[in-house]
Amino acid sequence: MPAVAILEYVVGREATHVLLIKQGFEQPLVFEARDDSGGVPHRTLELCAARLLIDFHGLPRNWDLDPKPTLLEALRLTPPVPAAKRNKGVLERTLANPNFRYQMDYWTKLGSRLLPEALRPHLEDCDLLSIIPHGPLHALPFAAL
């Protein structure tokens, strides 16, 4: 029988928690999504989702006529990118180019934070991992993390 684990995320205003449910556990283990740089509040997840859309699809048409604070904040995530360079999406042929490098520090950092170091040893023997997102995590592709 395959070893199955469930990760359920609970996003709060100030922090994100991960509940690990696994066969043989009397109750779920609870971890805070964080690393040395801190936790993961709701706003951080919203900004990462917004920036991911910008990075791959470009800014919405006429965004600068009434710039939303979320878009402006998302553009400042590391590495910050001038809005002028985000007028078009990333083309598939560009991604296929082996010389293409795209820095997404904010995304790499988020992946580490959403799978806290203390949680990882509990997943080593798992054959199947089921992820239950919450709130803005629904807009983020976990497979890419």
DSSP file with accessible surface (Angstrom, degrees, kcal/mol):
  #  RESIDUE AA STRUCTURE BP1 BP2  ACC     N-H-->O    O-->H-N    N-H-->O    O-->H-N    TCO  KAPPA ALPHA  PHI   PSI    X-CA   Y-CA   Z-CA
    1    1 A M              0   0  201      0, 0.0     2,-0.0     0, 0.0     0, 0.0   0.000 360.0 360.0 360.0 130.4    0.0    0.0    0.0
    2    2 A P        -     0   0   75      0, 0.0     2,-0.5     0, 0.0   124,-0.1  -0.330 360.0-114.5 -67.7 146.5    1.5    3.4   -1.0
    3    3 A A        -     0   0   27    122,-0.3   124,-2.7    19,-0.0   125,-2.0  -0.713  38.3-165.8 -81.3 124.9    2.4    5.8    1.8
    4    4 A V  E     -a  128   0A  57     -2,-0.5    19,-0.8   123,-0.2     2,-0.4  -0.909  11.4-175.9-117.6 140.3    0.2    8.9    1.5
    5    5 A A  E     -aB 129  22A   0    123,-2.2   125,-2.8    -2,-0.4     2,-0.5  -0.979  11.7-151.2-131.3 147.9    0.5   12.3    3.1
    6    6 A I  E     -aB 130  21A  52     15,-2.7    15,-2.6    -2,-0.4     2,-0.6  -0.979   3.7-163.4-119.3 128.4   -1.8   15.3    3.0
    7    7 A L  E     -aB 131  20A   0    123,-3.1   125,-3.2    -2,-0.5     2,-0.5  -0.964   9.4-172.1-109.4 116.2   -0.6   18.8    3.3
    8    8 A E  E     -aB 132  19A  73     11,-2.6    11,-3.1    -2,-0.6     2,-0.4  -0.948   9.5-151.7-111.0 125.1   -3.4   21.2    4.1
    9    9 A Y  E     - B   0  18A   2    123,-2.8     2,-0.5    -2,-0.5     9,-0.2  -0.787   8.9-168.1 -98.1 139.6   -2.5   24.9    4.1
   10   10 A V  E     - B   0  17A  62      7,-2.6     7,-2.7    -2,-0.4     2,-0.6  -0.975  10.4-158.5-127.1 112.7   -4.3   27.5    6.2
   11   11 A V  E     + B   0  16A  11     -2,-0.5     5,-0.2     5,-0.2     2,-0.2  -0.830  13.9 179.0 -98.2 123.3   -3.6   31.1    5.2
   12   12 A G        -     0   0   31      3,-3.0    30,-1.2    -2,-0.6    -2,-0.0  -0.655  44.9 -97.4-112.4 174.5   -4.1   33.8    7.8
   13   13 A R  S    S+     0   0  207     -2,-0.2    29,-0.5     1,-0.2    30,-0.5   0.899 121.7  21.0 -58.9 -41.1   -3.6   37.5    7.6
   14   14 A E  S    S+     0   0  146     27,-0.2     2,-0.3     1,-0.2    -1,-0.2   0.604 129.3  17.0-106.1 -16.1   -0.2   37.3    9.3
   15   15 A A        -     0   0   17     24,-0.1    -3,-3.0    25,-0.0     2,-0.4  -0.990  56.6-135.3-155.4 160.2    1.0   33.7    8.8
   16   16 A T  E     -B   11   0A   0     17,-0.4    17,-3.1    -2,-0.3     2,-0.3  -0.982  22.8-161.7-120.8 133.0    0.5   30.5    6.8
   17   17 A H  E     -BC  10  32A  71     -7,-2.7    -7,-2.6    -2,-0.4     2,-0.5  -0.881   7.1-148.8-116.1 149.6    0.3   27.2    8.5
   18   18 A V  E     -BC   9  31A   0     13,-3.3    13,-2.7    -2,-0.3     2,-0.5  -0.974   7.0-158.2-118.8 124.8    0.8   23.7    7.1
   19   19 A L  E     -BC   8  30A  39    -11,-3.1   -11,-2.6    -2,-0.5     2,-0.6  -0.911   7.3-155.2-102.7 125.7   -1.0   20.7    8.6
   20   20 A L  E     -BC   7  29A   0      9,-3.1     9,-2.2    -2,-0.5     2,-0.5  -0.911  10.3-174.1-103.6 120.7    0.5   17.3    7.8
   21   21 A I  E     +B    6   0A  63    -15,-2.6   -15,-2.7    -2,-0.6     2,-0.3  -0.971  14.9 161.3-115.1 126.9   -1.8   14.4    8.0
   22   22 A K  E >   -B    5   0A  29     -2,-0.5     3,-2.1   -17,-0.2   -17,-0.2  -0.995  45.9 -90.5-147.7 146.4   -0.3   11.0    7.6
   23   23 A Q  T 3  S+     0   0  147    -19,-0.8     3,-0.1    -2,-0.3   -20,-0.0  -0.293 113.4  28.2 -57.8 135.1   -1.2    7.4    8.4
   24   24 A G  T 3  S+     0   0   75      1,-0.3     2,-0.4     2,-0.0    -1,-0.3   0.236  90.8 118.9  96.1 -14.2   -0.1    6.4   11.8
   25   25 A F    <   -     0   0   69     -3,-2.1    -1,-0.3     1,-0.1    -3,-0.0  -0.708  56.3-151.0 -83.2 135.2   -0.3   10.0   13.2
   26   26 A E  S    S-     0   0  200     -2,-0.4    -1,-0.1     1,-0.2    -2,-0.0   0.803  82.6  -0.4 -73.0 -30.2   -2.8   10.4   16.1
   27   27 A Q  S    S-     0   0  148     -7,-0.1    -1,-0.2    -5,-0.1    -5,-0.1  -0.971  93.8 -79.3-151.4 161.9   -3.3   14.0   15.1
   28   28 A P        -     0   0   56      0, 0.0     2,-0.4     0, 0.0    -7,-0.2  -0.305  39.3-127.1 -64.2 148.4   -2.0   16.3   12.4
   29   29 A L  E     -C   20   0A  60     -9,-2.2    -9,-3.1    90,-0.0     2,-0.5  -0.801  24.3-146.7 -90.6 140.8    1.4   17.9   12.8
   30   30 A V  E     +C   19   0A  91     -2,-0.4     2,-0.3   -11,-0.2   -11,-0.2  -0.936  19.7 175.5-117.0 130.6    1.3   21.7   12.4
   31   31 A F  E     -C   18   0A  29    -13,-2.7   -13,-3.3    -2,-0.5     2,-0.5  -0.946  28.6-125.3-127.7 149.7    4.2   23.8   10.9
   32   32 A E  E     -C   17   0A  66     -2,-0.3     2,-0.9   -15,-0.2   -15,-0.2  -0.826  28.5-121.1 -93.4 133.1    4.4   27.5   10.1
   33   33 A A        +     0   0    0    -17,-3.1     7,-0.8    -2,-0.5   -17,-0.4  -0.646  68.4 111.7 -72.4 107.0    5.4   28.2    6.5
   34   34 A R  E     -D   39   0B 111     -2,-0.9    83,-0.3    79,-0.5     2,-0.2  -0.976  42.2-165.7-164.4 169.4    8.6   30.2    7.1
   35   35 A D  E >   -D   38   0B  47      3,-1.7     3,-1.9    -2,-0.3    78,-0.0  -0.752  59.2 -63.1-145.3-164.3   12.3   30.2    6.7
   36   36 A D  T 3  S+     0   0  178      1,-0.3     3,-0.1    -2,-0.2    77,-0.0   0.771 132.0  56.6 -60.9 -24.6   15.1   32.4    8.1
   37   37 A S  T 3  S-     0   0   63      1,-0.3    -1,-0.3     2,-0.0     2,-0.2   0.514 118.6 -97.4 -87.4  -4.8   13.7   35.4    6.3
   38   38 A G  E <   -D   35   0B  14     -3,-1.9    -3,-1.7     2,-0.0    -1,-0.3  -0.699  47.1 -43.8 127.0-173.8   10.3   35.1    8.0
   39   39 A G  E     -D   34   0B  15     -5,-0.2    -5,-0.2    -2,-0.2   -24,-0.1  -0.034  49.8-107.0 -84.9-170.8    6.8   33.7    7.6
   40   40 A V        -     0   0    0     -7,-0.8   -28,-0.3   -24,-0.2    -7,-0.1  -0.833  34.7-170.2-126.1  91.8    4.3   33.9    4.8
   41   41 A P    >>  -     0   0   33      0, 0.0     4,-1.4     0, 0.0     3,-0.5  -0.334  39.2-101.7 -76.8 165.8    1.4   36.3    5.3
   42   42 A H  H 3> S+     0   0   63    -30,-1.2     4,-2.1   -29,-0.5     3,-0.2   0.886 120.2  56.9 -51.6 -44.6   -1.6   36.5    3.1
   43   43 A R  H 3> S+     0   0   82    -30,-0.5     4,-2.5     1,-0.2    -1,-0.2   0.879 101.4  55.8 -61.5 -39.3   -0.3   39.6    1.3
   44   44 A T  H <> S+     0   0   35     -3,-0.5     4,-2.4     1,-0.2    -1,-0.2   0.922 108.2  48.5 -59.7 -42.4    2.9   37.9    0.3
   45   45 A L  H  X S+     0   0    0     -4,-1.4     4,-2.3     2,-0.2    -2,-0.2   0.903 110.1  51.3 -67.2 -39.9    0.9   35.1   -1.5
   46   46 A E  H  X S+     0   0   70     -4,-2.1     4,-2.3     1,-0.2    -1,-0.2   0.920 111.6  47.7 -60.7 -43.7   -1.3   37.6   -3.3
   47   47 A L  H  X S+     0   0   14     -4,-2.5     4,-2.8     2,-0.2     5,-0.2   0.901 110.6  50.5 -66.9 -40.3    1.8   39.5   -4.5
   48   48 A C  H  X S+     0   0    4     -4,-2.4     4,-2.4     2,-0.2    -1,-0.2   0.907 111.1  49.2 -64.3 -40.6    3.5   36.3   -5.7
   49   49 A A  H  X S+     0   0   14     -4,-2.3     4,-1.9     2,-0.2    -2,-0.2   0.926 113.1  47.3 -63.7 -42.9    0.4   35.2   -7.6
   50   50 A A  H  X S+     0   0   18     -4,-2.3     4,-2.2     1,-0.2    -2,-0.2   0.928 113.3  47.7 -64.6 -43.4    0.1   38.7   -9.2
   51   51 A R  H  X S+     0   0    0     -4,-2.8     4,-3.3     1,-0.2     5,-0.2   0.892 107.4  56.0 -67.1 -37.4    3.8   38.7  -10.2
   52   52 A L  H  X S+     0   0   23     -4,-2.4     4,-1.8    -5,-0.2     5,-0.2   0.930 108.9  47.3 -61.3 -42.7    3.7   35.2  -11.6
   53   53 A L  H  X S+     0   0  109     -4,-1.9     4,-2.6     1,-0.2     5,-0.5   0.918 113.9  47.9 -63.2 -42.2    0.8   36.3  -13.9
   54   54 A I  H  X S+     0   0    3     -4,-2.2     4,-2.0     1,-0.2    -2,-0.2   0.936 109.6  53.1 -63.2 -45.2    2.8   39.4  -14.9
   55   55 A D  H  < S+     0   0    1     -4,-3.3    -1,-0.2     1,-0.2    -2,-0.2   0.851 122.0  28.2 -61.5 -36.3    6.0   37.4  -15.5
   56   56 A F  H  < S+     0   0   67     -4,-1.8    34,-0.9    -5,-0.2    -1,-0.2   0.704 134.8  25.9-102.1 -20.2    4.3   35.0  -17.9
   57   57 A H  H  < S-     0   0  139     -4,-2.6    32,-0.5    32,-0.3    -3,-0.2   0.490 100.4-125.5-119.5  -7.6    1.5   37.0  -19.4
   58   58 A G     <  -     0   0    8     -4,-2.0    29,-0.2    -5,-0.5    -1,-0.2  -0.111  46.4 -45.1  83.4 171.4    2.7   40.5  -19.2
   59   59 A L  S    S-     0   0   16     27,-2.9     3,-0.1    24,-0.2    30,-0.1  -0.453  70.5 -94.4 -73.6 148.5    0.8   43.4  -17.6
   60   60 A P    >   -     0   0   74      0, 0.0     3,-1.7     0, 0.0     4,-0.2  -0.298  54.0 -86.1 -60.4 149.8   -2.9   43.9  -18.4
   61   61 A R  T 3  S+     0   0  223      1,-0.3    26,-0.0     2,-0.1    -3,-0.0  -0.290 112.6   5.8 -57.3 136.9   -3.7   46.2  -21.2
   62   62 A N  T >> S+     0   0  102      1,-0.1     3,-1.5    -3,-0.1     4,-0.6   0.721  82.4 146.1  59.8  26.0   -3.9   49.9  -20.1
   63   63 A W  G X4  +     0   0   52     -3,-1.7     3,-0.7     1,-0.3     5,-0.1   0.826  65.2  60.0 -60.1 -31.0   -2.7   48.9  -16.6
   64   64 A D  G 34 S+     0   0  100      1,-0.2    -1,-0.3    -4,-0.2    -2,-0.1   0.605  87.6  72.4 -78.9  -9.6   -0.9   52.2  -16.2
   65   65 A L  G <4 S+     0   0  135     -3,-1.5    -1,-0.2     1,-0.3    -2,-0.2   0.844 124.6   6.2 -69.7 -32.6   -4.1   54.3  -16.7
   66   66 A D  S << S-     0   0  106     -3,-0.7    -1,-0.3    -4,-0.6    -2,-0.1  -0.552  88.1-158.0-146.8  72.1   -5.2   53.3  -13.2
   67   67 A P        -     0   0   54      0, 0.0    -3,-0.1     0, 0.0    -4,-0.1  -0.352  12.0-136.6 -64.0 127.1   -2.3   51.3  -11.7
   68   68 A K     >  -     0   0  106     -5,-0.1     4,-1.9     1,-0.1     3,-0.4  -0.633  13.5-126.7 -80.5 140.1   -3.4   49.0   -8.9
   69   69 A P  H  > S+     0   0   87      0, 0.0     4,-2.7     0, 0.0     5,-0.2   0.868 108.9  59.4 -55.4 -35.2   -1.2   49.0   -5.8
   70   70 A T  H  > S+     0   0   46      1,-0.2     4,-2.6     2,-0.2     5,-0.2   0.920 105.4  47.6 -62.7 -42.3   -1.0   45.2   -6.0
   71   71 A L  H  > S+     0   0   26     -3,-0.4     4,-2.1     2,-0.2    -1,-0.2   0.927 112.5  48.8 -64.4 -43.1    0.6   45.3   -9.5
   72   72 A L  H  X S+     0   0   64     -4,-1.9     4,-0.6     1,-0.2    -2,-0.2   0.916 114.2  45.6 -64.3 -41.5    3.1   48.0   -8.4
   73   73 A E  H >< S+     0   0   65     -4,-2.7     3,-1.0    -5,-0.2     4,-0.4   0.903 110.3  54.4 -66.5 -41.1    4.1   46.0   -5.3
   74   74 A A  H >< S+     0   0    0     -4,-2.6     3,-1.4     1,-0.3    -2,-0.2   0.880 102.4  57.2 -62.4 -36.4    4.3   42.8   -7.3
   75   75 A L  H 3< S+     0   0   11     -4,-2.1     6,-1.9     1,-0.3    -1,-0.3   0.727 101.4  58.5 -67.4 -18.7    6.8   44.4   -9.8
   76   76 A R  T << S+     0   0  160     -3,-1.0    -1,-0.3    -4,-0.6    -2,-0.2   0.540  78.2 112.6 -89.1  -6.7    9.0   45.2   -6.8
   77   77 A L  S <  S-     0   0   38     -3,-1.4     4,-0.1    -4,-0.4    28,-0.1  -0.326  84.4 -48.8 -61.2 151.4    9.4   41.5   -5.7
   78   78 A T  S    S+     0   0   72      1,-0.2    28,-1.9     2,-0.1    29,-0.2  -0.441 136.0  31.9 -72.4 136.6   13.0   40.3   -6.3
   79   79 A P  S    S-     0   0   39      0, 0.0    -1,-0.2     0, 0.0    -2,-0.2   0.567  95.8-144.1 -76.5 137.1   14.3   40.7   -8.8
   80   80 A P        -     0   0   89      0, 0.0    -4,-0.2     0, 0.0    -5,-0.1  -0.387  16.5-160.9 -65.5 142.9   12.5   44.0   -9.3
   81   81 A V        -     0   0   24     -6,-1.9    -4,-0.1    -4,-0.1     5,-0.1  -0.994  20.7-115.3-130.5 130.5   11.6   44.6  -12.9
   82   82 A P    >   -     0   0   82      0, 0.0     3,-1.7     0, 0.0     4,-0.2  -0.376  26.9-124.9 -61.3 139.9   10.7   47.9  -14.6
   83   83 A A  G >  S+     0   0   28      1,-0.3     3,-2.2     2,-0.2   -24,-0.2   0.816 106.9  69.6 -57.2 -30.4    7.1   47.9  -15.9
   84   84 A A  G >  S+     0   0   83      1,-0.3     3,-0.6     2,-0.1    -1,-0.3   0.804  96.9  52.8 -60.5 -27.2    8.3   48.8  -19.3
   85   85 A K  G <  S+     0   0  150     -3,-1.7    -1,-0.3     1,-0.2     3,-0.2   0.401 101.3  62.6 -87.5   2.0    9.9   45.3  -19.6
   86   86 A R  G <   +     0   0   26     -3,-2.2   -27,-2.9    -4,-0.2    -1,-0.2  -0.020  64.9 108.3-115.0  29.0    6.6   43.6  -18.7
   87   87 A N  S <  S+     0   0  113     -3,-0.6     2,-0.3   -29,-0.2    -1,-0.1   0.664  81.0  38.5 -82.3 -13.2    4.5   44.7  -21.6
   88   88 A K  S    S-     0   0  161     -3,-0.2   -30,-0.3   -30,-0.1   -31,-0.1  -0.957  83.8-112.6-133.8 155.2    4.4   41.3  -23.2
   89   89 A G        -     0   0   29    -32,-0.5     2,-0.5    -2,-0.3   -32,-0.3  -0.227  43.4 -88.2 -76.3 170.9    4.2   37.7  -21.9
   90   90 A V        -     0   0   32    -34,-0.9     2,-0.2   -35,-0.2    -1,-0.1  -0.718  45.0-134.1 -81.9 124.2    7.0   35.2  -22.2
   91   91 A L    >>  -     0   0   82     -2,-0.5     4,-1.9     1,-0.1     3,-0.7  -0.534  11.3-125.2 -80.0 147.4    6.7   33.3  -25.5
   92   92 A E  H 3> S+     0   0  167      1,-0.3     4,-1.8     2,-0.2     5,-0.2   0.880 111.8  56.6 -60.4 -35.7    7.0   29.5  -25.5
   93   93 A R  H 3> S+     0   0  190      1,-0.2     4,-0.7     2,-0.2    -1,-0.3   0.844 104.9  53.3 -66.8 -28.8    9.8   29.7  -28.0
   94   94 A T  H X4 S+     0   0   47     -3,-0.7     3,-0.9     1,-0.2     6,-0.2   0.927 107.8  49.5 -68.7 -43.7   11.7   31.9  -25.6
   95   95 A L  H 3< S+     0   0   85     -4,-1.9    -2,-0.2     1,-0.2    -1,-0.2   0.837 107.0  56.5 -63.3 -31.4   11.3   29.4  -22.8
   96   96 A A  H 3< S+     0   0   78     -4,-1.8    -1,-0.2    -5,-0.2    -2,-0.2   0.694  82.3 102.3 -74.7 -17.3   12.6   26.6  -25.2
   97   97 A N    X<  -     0   0   72     -3,-0.9     3,-1.8    -4,-0.7    -3,-0.0  -0.517  68.1-147.5 -69.8 120.1   15.8   28.5  -25.8
   98   98 A P  T 3  S+     0   0  119      0, 0.0    -1,-0.2     0, 0.0    -4,-0.0   0.746  97.3  56.5 -63.7 -20.4   18.5   26.9  -23.7
   99   99 A N  T 3  S+     0   0  139      2,-0.0     2,-0.3    -3,-0.0    -2,-0.1   0.533  82.1 109.7 -86.0  -6.7   20.3   30.2  -23.3
  100  100 A F    <   -     0   0   62     -3,-1.8     2,-0.4    -6,-0.2    -6,-0.0  -0.548  45.3-178.5 -74.5 126.7   17.2   31.8  -21.8
  101  101 A R        -     0   0  209     -2,-0.3     2,-0.5     2,-0.0    -2,-0.0  -0.997   5.7-173.8-125.9 131.6   17.5   32.6  -18.1
  102  102 A Y        -     0   0   56     -2,-0.4     2,-0.5    -7,-0.1    -2,-0.0  -0.975  16.8-142.4-129.6 115.5   14.7   34.0  -16.1
  103  103 A Q        +     0   0  113     -2,-0.5     3,-0.1     1,-0.1    -2,-0.0  -0.672  26.7 166.1 -81.3 124.2   15.3   35.0  -12.5
  104  104 A M    >>  +     0   0   30     -2,-0.5     4,-2.2     1,-0.1     3,-0.7  -0.466   9.4 156.8-132.0  59.3   12.4   34.4  -10.2
  105  105 A D  H 3> S+     0   0   70      1,-0.3     4,-2.6     2,-0.2     5,-0.2   0.878  73.9  56.6 -55.0 -41.4   13.9   34.7   -6.8
  106  106 A Y  H 3> S+     0   0    8    -28,-1.9     4,-1.8     1,-0.2    -1,-0.3   0.881 109.1  47.4 -59.4 -35.3   10.6   35.5   -5.2
  107  107 A W  H <> S+     0   0   22     -3,-0.7     4,-2.2   -29,-0.2    -2,-0.2   0.925 111.8  47.9 -74.6 -45.3    9.2   32.2   -6.5
  108  108 A T  H  X S+     0   0   97     -4,-2.2     4,-1.7     1,-0.2    -2,-0.2   0.923 113.3  49.2 -60.4 -44.2   12.2   30.1   -5.4
  109  109 A K  H  X S+     0   0   87     -4,-2.6     4,-1.9    -5,-0.2    -1,-0.2   0.900 109.0  52.4 -63.5 -41.1   12.0   31.6   -2.0
  110  110 A L  H  X S+     0   0    2     -4,-1.8     4,-2.4    -5,-0.2    -1,-0.2   0.909 105.1  55.5 -63.3 -41.2    8.3   31.0   -1.7
  111  111 A G  H  X S+     0   0   13     -4,-2.2     4,-0.8     1,-0.2    -1,-0.2   0.914 109.0  47.2 -57.8 -43.0    8.7   27.3   -2.5
  112  112 A S  H  < S+     0   0   52     -4,-1.7     3,-0.4     1,-0.2    -1,-0.2   0.887 112.6  49.3 -65.4 -38.7   11.2   26.9    0.3
  113  113 A R  H  < S+     0   0   27     -4,-1.9   -79,-0.5     1,-0.2    -2,-0.2   0.855 106.7  54.2 -71.9 -34.5    9.0   28.7    2.8
  114  114 A L  H  < S+     0   0    2     -4,-2.4    -1,-0.2     1,-0.3    -2,-0.2   0.655 111.8  46.6 -77.3 -13.9    5.8   26.7    1.9
  115  115 A L  S  < S-     0   0   54     -4,-0.8    -1,-0.3    -3,-0.4     5,-0.1  -0.704  92.7-151.8-122.3  77.4    7.7   23.5    2.6
  116  116 A P    >>  -     0   0    8      0, 0.0     4,-1.3     0, 0.0     3,-1.3  -0.103  20.9-117.3 -55.1 147.7    9.4   24.2    5.9
  117  117 A E  T 34 S+     0   0  136    -83,-0.3     3,-0.3     1,-0.3   -82,-0.1   0.867 113.7  56.1 -53.1 -41.1   12.6   22.4    6.7
  118  118 A A  T 34 S+     0   0   65      1,-0.2     4,-0.3     2,-0.1    -1,-0.3   0.769 106.9  51.5 -67.3 -22.6   11.1   20.7    9.8
  119  119 A L  T X4 S+     0   0    0     -3,-1.3     3,-1.4     1,-0.1     4,-0.4   0.834  91.5  76.2 -81.2 -34.2    8.3   19.2    7.6
  120  120 A R  G >X S+     0   0   83     -4,-1.3     3,-1.9    -3,-0.3     4,-0.6   0.830  85.9  57.7 -55.7 -42.2   10.5   17.7    4.9
  121  121 A P  G >4 S+     0   0   73      0, 0.0     3,-0.8     0, 0.0     4,-0.3   0.842 100.7  60.3 -60.5 -27.2   11.8   14.6    6.8
  122  122 A H  G <4 S+     0   0   65     -3,-1.4    -2,-0.2    -4,-0.3     3,-0.1   0.627 104.6  49.9 -73.2 -12.6    8.2   13.5    7.3
  123  123 A L  G X4 S+     0   0   28     -3,-1.9     3,-1.8    -4,-0.4    -1,-0.2   0.514  81.3  94.0-102.5  -6.2    7.6   13.4    3.5
  124  124 A E  T << S+     0   0  162     -3,-0.8    -1,-0.1    -4,-0.6    -2,-0.1   0.825  89.9  42.5 -59.9 -34.9   10.7   11.3    2.6
  125  125 A D  T 3  S+     0   0   97     -4,-0.3     2,-0.3    -3,-0.1  -122,-0.3   0.340  89.9 117.8 -94.7   9.2    8.8    7.9    2.7
  126  126 A C    <   -     0   0   27     -3,-1.8  -122,-0.2     1,-0.1     3,-0.1  -0.585  39.6-176.2 -83.1 135.3    5.7    9.2    0.9
  127  127 A D  S    S+     0   0  118   -124,-2.7     2,-0.4    -2,-0.3  -123,-0.2   0.686  78.8  31.0 -93.3 -27.7    4.6    7.8   -2.4
  128  128 A L  E     -a    4   0A 100   -125,-2.0  -123,-2.2     2,-0.0     2,-0.5  -0.998  64.8-166.9-138.0 130.0    1.7   10.2   -2.9
  129  129 A L  E     -a    5   0A  70     -2,-0.4     2,-0.5  -125,-0.2  -123,-0.2  -0.976   5.0-163.9-119.9 121.5    1.4   13.8   -1.6
  130  130 A S  E     -a    6   0A  55   -125,-2.8  -123,-3.1    -2,-0.5     2,-0.5  -0.908   8.0-158.2-106.1 129.5   -2.0   15.5   -1.7
  131  131 A I  E     -a    7   0A  57     -2,-0.5  -123,-0.2  -125,-0.2    11,-0.1  -0.925   8.5-167.2-114.2 128.7   -2.0   19.2   -1.3
  132  132 A I  E     -a    8   0A  71   -125,-3.2  -123,-2.8    -2,-0.5     6,-0.1  -0.923  17.1-159.8-113.5 103.1   -5.0   21.2   -0.1
  133  133 A P        -     0   0   34      0, 0.0     2,-0.3     0, 0.0     5,-0.0  -0.305   2.0-155.5 -78.9 168.0   -4.5   24.9   -0.8
  134  134 A H    >   -     0   0   83   -126,-0.0     3,-2.0    -2,-0.0     4,-0.1  -0.996  50.8 -27.5-142.8 142.8   -6.3   27.8    0.9
  135  135 A G  G >  S+     0   0   35     -2,-0.3     3,-2.0     1,-0.3     4,-0.2  -0.223 131.1   4.3  57.2-130.3   -7.0   31.3   -0.2
  136  136 A P  G >  S+     0   0   18      0, 0.0     3,-1.6     0, 0.0    -1,-0.3   0.666 116.5  79.5 -66.3 -12.3   -4.4   32.8   -2.6
  137  137 A L  G X  S+     0   0    0     -3,-2.0     3,-1.5     1,-0.3    -2,-0.2   0.750  78.3  71.7 -66.4 -20.3   -2.6   29.5   -2.8
  138  138 A H  G <  S+     0   0  132     -3,-2.0    -1,-0.3     1,-0.3    -3,-0.1   0.775  94.9  53.9 -63.2 -23.5   -5.3   28.4   -5.2
  139  139 A A  G <  S+     0   0   68     -3,-1.6    -1,-0.3    -4,-0.2    -2,-0.2   0.434  95.5  82.5 -90.7  -0.6   -3.7   30.8   -7.7
  140  140 A L  S <  S-     0   0    8     -3,-1.5     2,-1.0    -4,-0.2     3,-0.1  -0.903  79.6-127.7-110.7 132.3   -0.2   29.3   -7.4
  141  141 A P    >>  -     0   0   60      0, 0.0     3,-1.0     0, 0.0     4,-0.8  -0.624  19.0-167.3 -79.0 103.0    0.9   26.1   -9.3
  142  142 A F  G >4 S+     0   0   42     -2,-1.0     3,-0.7     1,-0.3    -4,-0.0   0.835  84.2  63.8 -60.4 -33.7    2.3   23.8   -6.5
  143  143 A A  G 34 S+     0   0  111      1,-0.3    -1,-0.3     2,-0.2    -3,-0.0   0.858 101.6  51.7 -60.2 -31.9    3.9   21.5   -9.1
  144  144 A A  G <4        0   0   62     -3,-1.0    -1,-0.3     1,-0.2    -2,-0.2   0.738 360.0 360.0 -77.4 -21.2    6.1   24.4  -10.2
  145  145 A L    <<        0   0   63     -4,-0.8    -1,-0.2    -3,-0.7    -2,-0.2   0.808 360.0 360.0 -75.1 360.0    7.2   25.1   -6.6
